[in-house]
Each structure stands twice: as structure tokens, then as C-alpha cells.
Amino acid sequence: EEDAHADSIMSLAYSPDGRILAAALSNGTVRLINPEDNAVVAVLEVGVEPISSLDFKLAFTPDGTMLVAAANDVRVWRVGDWELISTFEMYAGGGGALAISPDGRTVASEPLDQDLQLWDLATGATLATIEDVSMATTAAFSPDGRVLATGQAYSEVIGLWDATNGAALAPLDGSDTGGHTDTVNSVVFSPDGETLASGGFDNTIKLWDMPGDTSPITLEGHADRVQSVNFSSDGQLLVSGSRDSTVRLWHASYTSIPPTVLEGHTVSVNSVVFSPDGRTIASGSSDGLGDVYKRQATTNFSVTSYHIPSEILSEGSSIDLSIARPMLDCYPLRQKGYAPYNSCYYCFTFPNIASPTWASTATTRGHPLATRMAASAAFT
């Protein structure tokens, strides 16, 4: 049996231009992948022992000039030549939170045995300390940069903070009105800032109207902890990854529509991200494999996934899709202009999101709203 667990994917991040997909691995390296040809273009060393928890996070600065990784320390590389330009030992090691403000100047992360810190990326100077937030699991800045949202281990409450000075704002605590009942593991703002999505240990996703919602919408379907949530760039779709080994695609506005389940992983899905153009979803798992789901159009579209074999995790290697590990009920397809090899794909077709017939769409293999497409119909 293939042992990929030594190289579990802990976190993923797309560069703002979509040209690089960065993967943080449990062996203490960051692999930089070119999505066009799936080649590993660089391997960055974090310099720690194998990482067994999810406390290894990545983020690109919004201008795309730097990549930041937080593990036992915070490291900053220049995009392009991938030179290590800064190391900050005092701002990491305490939790799984890493966020960069929209202007690229401020970083939120947590030092070991200290409260969450807001600090200047250019100088390393501490800007503010957010008291009473230790063992942070997640953090996210609002699109306008004014608010920081946080999750914390052993707490069902989402903290909200003034991002300029760390002052406490009214938290999102819906424990008595439909909120989370266990640790909040992931938070993300919608692109317009009007909604905060959160995923938790209670297997649910919550959608909170901002600011100050106390009765969130609940999205149910995952059978285990929700590890990661992310919005598409247009805010229409929400993707989630879970310890139940599935990726689920939700409509962010029409929440009564059942999610589409995208399968392929065998164990926990730790990170899910949309590409900047919203046409691709990448997911990383503890099975050491990545999936990429391709969105073909904005309304009447299909989503395609293929397994990235563990060979991509080897330094200097490139993907040969012909050796991708088989997935259940998959079949060979050739996607014109994208995949040079026959490989293993899942194809799903989705009706127009504005169509009133959406909810009555036939189901296939337990995928609500999804119908398996024939190869001839999928790619011509």
C-alpha cells in the first residue's frame, strides 16, 4: 500500500495571478507547482521536523510579490527567484492562524505561549496584541481590512477584532441561536465582506451576515470536522473540505440547494482553495494527494478533477497524468488543450444557477445536482 502520509498536504495557496499553487507539506517543505503543466518549479525548506498538526499555513501577499509560511517560525520568500528574505521566530509556533491584510502590510499570527499578534510584514514590528486569543485555529481579514475574524481551540465563538489596534468587537456567538457548538476551524469573508463563512468541529458550516449576526444559516452534510472553507472570487460558490475525505461545493446564496460532493481523497481534506479566476478548486489531503477541480463556465458548467500522484511531491519531478492513482468509478478522458495524457477524471455537470429546475435535477451516485457526463459530451 502506498504510504503518502509522511507528505500530507497541510495547506494550499494560489498566487494572486493564478500561476503558482503552493503546497505546505508535513515534511516541512513548501512545493511550488505550475498549474499549467503541473511541474514542481521550486522546493522551499521551512527547516522544522515533520509537522503532524495543521499548524503549517501559507499565504501570498495580495500584490503577489511575497509568499509567507507560518510553522515553527514565519518565513517570507520573494516570488520569482524564491529567495528567503525574512525569518521571524517570534511570530509563530503557537497555533494554526495566518492571515495577511488586503494592503499586504499587516500579518496576523500567533507566537508560542502568547496571544495573537498583529505585526508589520516589512519591519517585523509588533502593531497590536489581541489578548485572550491563544491556540488560534484560523484568522481572516475582512476585504476592507478593518476587521479580523478568529477561531480558537475549544471555543465555539468567532472573535471579531479591530484590525488596526486589536480592540475587541462584538463576537459571533450563536451557541444558543444556531451557531457552532464546538471549535471553529476555518473562517473566511466573502469577497464583498457581507458574509463570513465558518467551518467547525461540529461538522457544520455557518454563514453569518456581517456585521453582528447571531442566527447564522447552517450548511449540513459533512460527516466529520470541517477543516477548510473558501469562497469563489465572485462570491457565488463556497467550497469546503472535511475529515470525512470529501470536498463539497455549495451555492452561497441559494443555501437550500444540496451541495455537490466531489470525491477522490481517502482521508482528511485539510485545505481547499479557489483559483483567483474562480474556475479551479484545489484540495490537499492527509493522503498526500491533491485534487484539482476545473470549472468550465460560470453558469452551465462542469467540474473536472484529477488526482495529483505522490510523485509530484518529489523534488524536481513533474506530473505524468498517465500514472495518476485510480479513483473509484473513474474513466479515461482527454481534455483538449489541457491534459496531454489520458488519466482519471470525474465529470459533473451543473444546471444554470438561476434556473428554477435546479433543485429537481436528477442525482447520480449520491451527488445532488450532479449528473455524470459522457466523455464525448464533456470534451469536444
N, C-alpha and C positions, 0 to 999 in steps of 0.2 A: 504494500500500500504506500502510495506517495506521501511523504512527510513534508508538508509545506508549512507546518505550524511555526517552525523556527523563524520564518519570514512573514509572519502575519502582517497584513496591512492595517495600520492603526489610524491613519488619517490621509485624506486626499485634498488637493487644492489645484484648481486651474489658474494659470496666469491670466491676467485681465484680457489679453489678446487671444486666449484660447490655444496658443501654440505650444504650451508646455503643461503636462499633467504631472504634478509632483506627488510622490507616494512616500509616506513615512512608514518604515518597516520596524518590526520588533527587534531586529538585529542591530539597531542603532544607526541605520543609514537612511538617506533620502535618495530615492531614484527619480530621475527626471526623464520623462517619456515624451517623445514627439507623437502627438495623436495622429498625425498624417500617415506615418509609416510604422508606428509602434516601436521605434528604436529607443533604447536607453541612451540618452545623449550625455549624461553625466551621473556620477555617484558621489554624494556628499556624505562625509563622515560626521556624525554627531559626537562620537567619542565616549559612548557610555556602554555599559554592559547590556546584554539583551533586555529589552523592555517588555515586561509581562503585562502591564496595565495599559489603559488607553491614554495615559498621560504623556502623549507624544503628538503634538499638534503642529500644523503647518498653516501659513497664511502668506499670500503675496501682498505687497503694498498696492494700494489702488492704482498707482501710476505704473505698476509693473516693473519697477526698477530693482526691487529687492524681494528676496524670499526669507521669511522668518520661521525658525523652528524652535519650539519650546519642549525640552525634555528635562534633563538634569541641569541644564543651563539654557540660555537663549542665544541662538546663533543667527547671524544675519549675513546672507550672501548677496553679492551683486549679480543680477540676472544678465546672462550673456556669457561672460567669462567664468562665472560662478566662483569668483574669489571670495573667501571668507573675510568680511570687512569689520565685523564686530562680534564680540562674545561678552555676554552679560551673565555672570554667575549668580548675581544677587536677585534675579527676577524670575526664577523658575525652580522646579523641583517639588512644588507643594500641591499641585493639582493639575487638572486637565483643561484649564481655561487658557485660551489665547485669542485675542481679538485686536484688530488694528482699526483705528478710526478712519472715517471716509477721507479725511485730508492727508492720511498717511503719516501724521506726526506723533500720534499717541498710541501706545500699546498697553493692553490690559493683560496681566499675567500674575501668577502667584508664587512668591518665594516660599521655600521650605519653612514651615513653622511660623509663617507670618500671614498677615491679611493681604487681600488682593491689592495689587499696586497698579496705578496709572503712571506711566513713565514716558519720557521723551525718547523717541527712536534714534534721533540724531546724536544726542549727547549722553543718554543713559540717566539723565537726572530724574529723580522721583518728582512727579507732579502732584499726586494725591494718594492717600491710603484709604481704601474702602474698608472700614472697620467691620468686624463681625462676619466677614466672608473669608472663611478658611476652608480648605478642601473643596475649592470651586470645581465644578464639573464642566462648566461651559460659560461662555460670555459672548455677547454680541452688541455692537454699537448700532444705534438707530441710523437710518440713512442720512439724517441731518447732523449726526454727530453729537447730539445734545444729551442722549440718554444711553446708559449702559445697562443691559439686562444680564443677570447672572443666575446660574443654578448652583446648588450647593449639596454636597453629600448629606444624606439623612434628613433632607428638608424638602417638603412639597411646595415651598413658597419660591416664587421667582422674584428676586430682588431687582429693583429699579433704582438707578443712581444718576445723579447729575454728573455727566462725563467731564465737565470742566473742573470740578472740585471734589468729587466723590461724595457729595452730600446725599443722604438717603431721600428717596422719593417714595410715594405710596406703593407698596409691593403688590404683586399679583398673587393674592391668596384666596383661591376659590375652594378651599378644602371642604367648606360646608355648602358650596353652591355649584358643584360640578367640576372643581379644579382637580389637580393632581392629588394623589393620596400617598405618594412615595417620591423618592429622589427624582429631581428633574435633571435629565442627562444631556439635553440639547436644546438650545434656543436660537431662533433666527427671526429677524424682521423681514417683512415683505418689502419689495423694492419701494413702494410708496410710503412705507412707515406706518401704515394704518392698522396692520395686523402683526402680532407676534405669535409665531408657532413654537410649541414646546413639545418635546417627547420625554417620556419618563419611565421609571422602573415599574409603573403600574400598567404597562403595555399599551398606553393610550397616547394620542396626540391631542393637544389642545390648541384652539385658535382663539386668541384674545384680541378684542377690539382695543386699540390704543387711543388715548391713554386710560388706564384705570379700570379695565373690565374686571368684574368679579364673577361673571357667569359665562365662561367660555363655551364654545362649541367643541364637542368631543368627537374625535375620529377613532373608531374602534375597528379591530381586525387582526392586529398583530397578536401572536400567542406568547410573546416574551418581551423583555425590555426593549424599548425603542432607543437605539443608540445614536441616531443621527437624523436630522430633518433639514431640508433645504428648499427654498423657493426657486422657481424658474425666473429668468430675468424679466419676463413680462408679468410675473406675479400670478399667472393663471393656474399654475400647477405646483403641487407640493410633493416632494419625494421623501420617503422615509426608509431607513434601514433598521433591522432589528436582530436581536439574538435568536429569533426564530428562523434565521437564514434567508429571509425574503426581503426583497425591495418592493415597496408599494407606491403606486402613483395615484395621487388624489387630485381632484379638481378643487381648487382653493375657494371658489365662490359657491359652486353647486355641491355643497358638502353632503347632500343626501344621496349623491351618486356613489355607488360602491367603488372601492379602489380597484385598480388593475394590479394584479400580483405578478411580479417579474421574478422568476425563479432561476436557479443555476448554482448559487452558493450552497455549501453543505453545512456550514456552521455560521456563527455570528457575523452579521454585516455591521462593520464598525463605522463606516463613513460613506456618505452619499453626497455627490455634488453635481450640479448642473454646469455645463459649459457656459461661458459668457453669452453665447448667442441663443441659449435655451434649447438647442437641438440635440444635445447629447447629455446623458446621465452616466457618470462613472460611479462604481461602488467598489469598496475594498472590504475584505473579509479576513477573519482569522484562519481561513483555509489557505491563506497565502495567494489567493487568486483575485483578479479584478474582472468586473463585467463592464461593458460599455453598451449603453442602450441608445440607439440612433433614432431621433425624431425626424420624420421625413417632411412634415409640413405643419402649419400652425393649427389647422382645424382637422380636416380629414386626413389623418396621418397614421403612419405605422412606427413602431418602435422595434428596433433590432438589437439583439445582444449577442456578444460572443465572449467566450472565456479567454482571458489572457493566461497562458500557461505559466507555470512557475519559472520557466527558462528566462522570462523577461526580468526576473529578479537577479539574474547573474550579471556581473559587471561586463559591460561591453557587448551584451547579447542583443539580438533583435527578435521580434516576434515572427514566427513562421506559423501562420494560422492553420496550416495543414496538420500541426501536431497538437492543436488545442485539445484539452481533455474533453471527452464527450459529455454531453448533458442529456438528461432524461428526455426521450421523445424528440430529440433534435434531428435535423436532417441537413444535408449539404446544400448550400446555395452559393451563388456567385453574385455579389453585389457590384454592378457595373460602376467602374470608376472609383471603387473604394477598397475592396478586398482582392488582392492578387491571387489568393489561394482559395480553394474550396475548404470550407470549415463548417463549424457547427453554430447554427443560429436559431434564435427564437424570433418569430414574427408575430406581431399583434397589430390589428387594425382597429382604429377608434373612429366612431362617427363624429360628425361635426359637433363641437361642444355646445352650439346654440340650438341643436336640433331637439325638438320635443320627444323624438323617438329614442333618445339616448338611453333612458332607463329601461326600455323594453328590448334592448339589443340582446341577441342570443348569447349564451355563455358557452365557453369551451374549456374543458378540463378545470373547472372551478375558477376561471378568470372572468369575473364580471366585466361586461362591456368590452370583452376582447374576443376576437374571432381569429383563429389560426388562418393565415393566408397561404395559398399555394405558391410554390416558388415562381411559377410563371406569372402570377398576379403581383407578387411582391416586387420583383425586379425585372424590368424590361429594358 
